[in-house]
């Protein structure tokens, strides 16, 4: 490994360690009910699912819209497996049914199981669906997500899911402990660690021989097949792996919510994830992560006051009071898309050298303005 690459890796690990250190400090300094923790947790979760979608759309060239369905499978799997037996036996949760899963596995096994369940269904769905292309694939996967959501709302699954609204009665993240100990795990740090490890695995996959095969399929399927790449097998592999991590992100989303609702995982959630991928840059891992936190911060924090019909102290007309936040948020998204047609990062990745170039351009631009003013 040459010196430049080694220095780049050192800077990268230092930056990642600094982020995790900041999260750990915030855990012990801010109130647990702070809205900042909601932004951080949900931003990390959406980063993972956006990167998993980018693996399909950006690196394999498969236009899939089924992420919400795989997140739903992961969320219900995690909630059912990690809910304590005492809660399952209480009448407040399964008050109309008797729960058929009479045990709990703990958070770590629940996360793996959530990903495996989503990957298993992705494997089955991918057998017929991945033979389609372009818009037809998108419509088929979107239909699968809607079918899964509709099935989980049936009463016939009551002994397993308690219907469409699985009450959990406790904040699961507050009960997560270090393996083989009773030491509590900081909730936000737990989400960051799980999401970070999963994203790291996706990055390693993209930079492996399989990742190069995915990119070859994206660029030209005919040329990739001529080079000996099995198109269907690699598409299926990419689809299953993407769904596995989408299932884990659904499990993380269920981990800090009081309930798991099938209605939450509708097609609008998939569109939000796709919007994050486009804003960050199709084919950019760091772009998806940056766009996820920006999107969640805008929608959950900075523009929350718009629900009262005000923006920057200005009252909205009566016509826009019911959806003023969505109106302003949509305008901001349109501005971002217009000025960054390929997304914030395009198909590039965030690096120390690129940040240094941006800083130099900014300083150079200020100097030019000062000289022009003189």
Buried (B, 14 or more C-beta within 10 A) or exposed (E): EEEEEEEBEEBEEEEEEEEEEEBBEBBEEEEEEEEEBBBBBBBBBBBBBBBBBBBBBBBBBBBBBBBBBBBBBBBBBBBBBBBBEEBBEBEEBBEEBEBEEEEBBEBEEBBBBBBBBBBBBBBEBBEEBBEBEEEEBBBBBBBBBBEBBEBBBEEEBBBBBBBBEBBBBEEBBEBBEEEEEEEEBBBBBBBBBBBBEBBEEBBEBBEEEBBBBBBBBBEEBEEBEEEEBEBEEBBBBBBBBBBBBBBBBBBBBBBBBEEBBBEBBBBEBBEBBBBBBBBBBBBBBBBBBBBBBBBBBBBBBBBEBBEEBEBEEEEBEEEBBEBBBBBBBEEBBEEBBEEBEBBBBBEBBBEBEEEEEEEEEEEEEEEEEEEEEE
